[in-house]
């Protein structure tokens, strides 16, 4: 997706990414709320599309969770709330750190989407058994709305933990002196709008 729409919107499909880049000095505060609103709307639309396809199977049962994120009895591996929280913070931290490094002005140009995509793949391989992998509050919100009940009750974790992880990565990357002092490759930066 970064290759497809990075030049249009910076490919911000994730509220945690937008918050982390803002904390790291790479995203304007004025764009934060509109981006988050669009991301959540996209997450809900995506979940509606998955629901419309999945519900066409005769064995479909919404109780299966529609890949909603969860902890304790709703974790694929029955991981506790604390394990889920730590996993989401750490995985989102790593994701944002790779995004900030791969899009830095001194990084090799043109390869950021590959590094980011491979990182996200690894994150999913590691954390699907723990929480079904969020690292994206918008992705978590869509299925939770359709599943309801437990998924909505546990949704708080999949907003708080990714945003904490992303903010820590933004602070950490800036603290290392690699934050916004160098020009940034345009792949994950929003395109300026004409006034």
N, C-alpha and C positions, 0 to 999 in steps of 0.2 A: 504493500500500500504506500510505503514511503516514496517509492519510485513513481507510483501512479498519481498521488495527490500531494506529495510533499511540496511541490512548487506552488500549490494553490493555498493550502492552509497550514503548511508545516507538518501535515499528517498528525495533528493532535487529535487522537481518537479516545483519549484517556484523561480524565480529570487529574489523576495523580501526576501524569507527565506534565501537564500544564502548570500545576502547582509547583512541582519540583523545579521546572525551568524558571518559573517566576521567582522562587526563593533563591535560585542560583544566578539571578540577574539576567536571564536570557529571554524573558517573556514579559510583555507590558501588563501591568496590573489592570489597566482599563479593559483589556480583552479577556480577562480571566472568567468572569461570570457569563458573558455571552458564549464563550467556548464551552464551558461546563454545561450550560443549558443545551447546546447543540449536541454535545457528546452523550448526554443522558437521553435526549430524544432519539439519537441514533441507536443507542443500546436497547431502548424499548422497541423501536422499529425492527431491529435485528431479531430480538426475541419473538416478536409477533410473527415474523417470517418463519423462524424455526418452528414455532408452535403450529403455524398453519400447515407446514409440511409434515411434522412429526405426528400431528393429530389425525393425519390421513391413514395411518396404519391401524389395522383392527386391534392390535395389542397395545396401543398407546394408552398410557396411564399417567396423568399429571403428577401423581404421587411419586413417580420416578425422579422428579425434581427438575426436569428440563435442563440438566447440567447446572442447576443453581449452586451457588457456593454455600458451604455449610461447615459446621464444626460439631464435635461430639457425635451424637447418633446420626447426624446428617453429613458427616465427613466420610468420603469413600473408605478411608482406613480407620474410621472411628477415633481420629485424633482429637485431643481436648481443645477447648477454647484458647488456652494459652499457647499451645503448639501451633494452632492456626494463626493466631495473632503474630507470633514471632516469625512464622514462615512468611506471611504476607508482608511484614515490615522488611525482612531481609531480602526477599525476592524483588520487591519493588525498589529497594535501595540499589541493588545490583543493576536492575533494569535502567534506572535513571542515571546511574554512574556511567554505564556503557553509552547511553544516549548522549550524555554531556561530553564524554571523551570522543566518541565517534563523529560528533558534529562540530568539534572544536576547530577553529581556524587552522591549527597546526597539524590536524589529523589528515591522513591521505584522503583526497577528495574523491567522491563518487562511490565510496565503499560503506558509508554509514548505514544505509538500509540493510546491507548484508550482515554487518556486525549486529545490528539491532535485532534483525529477524532471527539470527542464530541464537542470540542471547535469550530471546523470548521463547524459542523452541526449548532450550535447555531448562528454563524456568518452569515451563509446563511439564516437562518430563519429571522434574524433581517434585513439584508441588501439587500435581493433580491428586495423588493419593491423600494429601493432607486436607485440602479445602476445595478441590476441583479447580484450583488456580483462579484467582481474581487478578491481582495487581492492577485492576482497572475497575473503579467504582461504577462506571457507566455499564460495563459488561455485566456486573453483578446485579445492577438494578433491574435491567430488562427481564431476565428470567424470574427474579424474585417477585415481580409484579404479577406474573402469570401463575406462579406456584402458590403465592400467598402464604398465610399461616407462618410456619416455622421459617421459611425463606425470608419473609419480611422482618420477622423478629430478630434474625441473625444478621441482617443486612448491615447494621451499624458497623460490625467488625470489618466489612469489606469496603467501607468508606474510610474509617479511621486508620486502620493499619496501612493501606497503600499510601494514603496522604502523609502519614508520619514517615514512612520509609522514603518517599519521594522528597519530602522537605529535608530530611537528614542528608540525603544524597546531594541535594542542591547546596546545602550549607557546607557539607564536606568537600565537595568538588571546588567550591569557591575558596574555602579555607586553604586548600592545597596550593592556591595561587593560580589555578588554571580556569577560574570562572569566566567572567565577562571581560577580562583584560585584553584578550586577543579577539580578532574578528572571528565570527562564527560562520561555518558553512551553512548555506541557506536551506538545507534539506528539511530541517525541523523548525525552522523559523517561519512565522506567518509572513505572507506577502503584504507589503504596505498597500493600504487602500488609497485610492485617489480621492481627495477631498472635493 
